C-alpha cells in the first residue's frame, strides 16, 4: 500500500468497517449518522431482547424451559455490551486509528513492509472469522424454516411440526400466534447482532496485529543498527566522535519506537480490558447453559446438534479473544531476546549505548498483555484451561 493512501479506507479494515458502519459503531462516521444508526439498532435489539426476558420470567418456575430461554438473553446482552464498548471508548478508538494512520505515513522501507504484512495477516484471519460466524448464525436460524420449505416442496397430509428457535413473549396475541413473524423477527436481529460481534472482534485483532508489527519493527531496526555499527567498527570507520554520535542517535530512535509500541499496546489494553472481562465471563456462562441444554435434549438429535454448534462457536469466540493477547505477549517478549542477541556488551559499543540497551532489555522483560479487567490474562494457556474445564463439565453432565 502506498503512503499516500489512507490505510483505514483500504482492504485491511474492510470487515470491521462493513460490519460496524450499518449500526453507527464505526468511530470515523459523522456524528449525526452515528446517533441515528445507534438509536435504530438499540431499539431493534431491545425489540427482541425484552420479549426474551419476558418469556424467561414467565417460565422461571419451569427449570427446563427457563434454561432454554437464557442463551438468547445472554446473546443479546453480549451484543449490547460490545455496542456499549464501541460507544464509550470511541475517543480511544479514534486515537488508535490516528496512530495507525501516522505509522503508515511515517514508516518507510522494510518497516512499512512489516506493517503491511501484519495488517494483511489480520485481514485474512478476519475474513475466515467473519464468514464462519455469519455462516453459522445463518445456518442455525435457517433450520427453523426447514419444515416450511419441506411442506412446500414435499407436502404431506399434515403440516410438519415447527422448530421453535426463539422463545419470546410479546404480550400481543396476534404477533405471538404468528409463527412466521416471530421467527423472522428473531432471525433478522440474530444476524444483525452477530454483525456487531464480528465487527468488534475483527477490529480488536487488527489493533493487536498493528501492535505486534510495531514490536517487530523495533526488533528489525535494532538488528540493522547493530549490524551496521559492527561493519563500521570492523572497517575502523566508527572511531571518530561523529560516527559514535550517529550510532547513539540511531539507538535512541529504536528506543523511542519501542516506547511507541508499548504505549500503543497499552492503549489497546485500556480500551478493551473491561469488555474482555465481561465478554469472557458471559460467554463461559453461555457455554455452561448450552452444554446443560445439550445433555437435556440428547434424545432429540436435531436440537442436540444445534446446541453443539452453538457450543463450538462460543469456544471459538473465546479463542478469538485469547489469540490476540498471546500474539502481543509473544512479540513484546521477543524484543528482549533481540536485545540480548545483539550483544550489547561488546567492546565496540560505547558505554552510553550500553546503558540505553540495558534499560531497553530490562523494560522488555515485562511483556505487554491484553487482560480481562486486569484479572484474566488473555493467552492460549488460559484458553486451554477454559477448554479443559468446559469439556470436564460436559463429561460430568453426560454421565449424570
Beta strands, then each sheet from edge to edge (+ up, - down):
strand 1: 371-372
strand 2: 376-377
sheet 1: 1+ 2-
end
